[in-house]
Amino acid sequence: MLEEKYKKLKVLYVEDQELIRVNAISYLKRFFSEVYEAKDAFEAINLIEKEHPHLVITDIKMPKLNGLDMIRQIRKEDKKTQFIVLTAFTDKEYLLDAIDLGLVKYLSKPIRHETIFPLLLQCAKNCFEADSNKKYFDETSYFNLFESKLVIDEEEIKLTKSEIKLLELLCKKHPNIASYDELQDYIWFDEYMSENAVRLLVRDLRKKLPKNSIKNISKLGYKIEIL
């Protein structure tokens, strides 16, 4: 059995074959309190954006969009979600160009408990045990990168989606500067980023952080102060 803290791992299972998906969901619910399912990649992408699972387990061959192309699309914005890829023996040719996707593992079907359970445990530990996931601004304030959660004096502070992205980027770049180009790519993507939009976003986030946590580096960008 898993320790209680590991049961908080949010898992999404993606599979177009209903019987396989139903059995897998039943198995995962034995261990985790939040388990989601998707029958294709587009449904999975919507769930990832809405529910922010810690781990996605996906088949490769699916209609509309295959599993690796789905991960590639998600990785444009999201570097932290963990992925386990399930593959039939004949699918392995797809994995030759998947090295850059940051997969936890790819597993050949059929999947057995003794094979996948250690990986589920590993993913849970990655989320809930790694001290490096918590970036402290002072003794009582930190941002958890895996959970996208800001905690001050043991109270979670609500953040907008853009504030989460900004804080993630600043923490990942520490002790270096997050440049304006990096802000554009990470937060606004293909949309235009105005100077005023950046100032307003930084201003709103500063109000939720300890004083002087975010520094403006003239003409270059921003950096964050972490203990």
C-alpha positions, 0 to 999 in steps of 0.5 A, a space after each residue: 500500500 502507498 503512504 497517505 501522502 502519495 495518494 494525492 498524486 493526480 493521474 490521467 490515463 489516456 487510452 482509446 480502447 474502452 475495456 483496457 481503459 476501464 480496467 486501468 482506471 479501476 487499478 489506479 483508483 486502488 491507490 490514488 484519490 484523483 484519477 482521470 480518463 481520456 479516450 483520445 489525445 485532444 480530450 487528454 489535453 483539455 483535462 491536463 489544462 483543467 485538472 493539472 495531473 501530476 502524472 499522465 499514462 498514455 498509449 501511443 497509437 490513438 485516433 486523431 493524434 498519437 500519444 507522443 505528438 500529444 506530449 510534444 504539444 504539451 511540452 511546449 508549455 509544460 515541462 513538469 508533468 510526468 509521462 509514462 508511455 505504453 507501447 505495443 512491440 511494433 510501436 517502438 519505432 515511434 520512440 526513436 525521436 522521443 528522447 527530448 520529451 522527458 519521459 519517466 519511462 516507456 513500457 511494453 504492453 501488457 502492463 503488469 503490477 510489478 512493473 508499473 507500481 514502482 514507477 507510480 511510487 517513483 512519480 509520487 516521490 518526485 512530487 511530494 518528497 523532493 525538497 528542491 520542489 519547494 522554493 522558499 522566499 523566507 522561513 514561512 513562504 514558499 512556492 511548490 513547483 510540482 503542485 503550482 502552489 504558493 504557501 505563506 504562513 501555512 495558508 495557500 494563496 490563490 494565484 491566477 494562471 498567468 501568476 503561476 506561470 510567472 512564478 514558475 519561470 522566476 523560480 526555475 531561472 533562479 539565481 539568473 534573470 528571466 528575460 523579457 523574451 523568456 517571459 513572452 515565450 513562457 507566459 504569452 506564447 504566440 500572443 503579443 506581450 505589452 510592457 504594460 501587461 508585464 508590469 501589471 502581472 508583476 505588480 499583482 504577483 508582488 502583492 502576494 509575495 513577501 516584500 522585495 521578492 521580485 527584483 526588476 533588472 533594468 532593460 533585461 527582465 526580472 529575478 526572484 530572491 530565494 533563500 
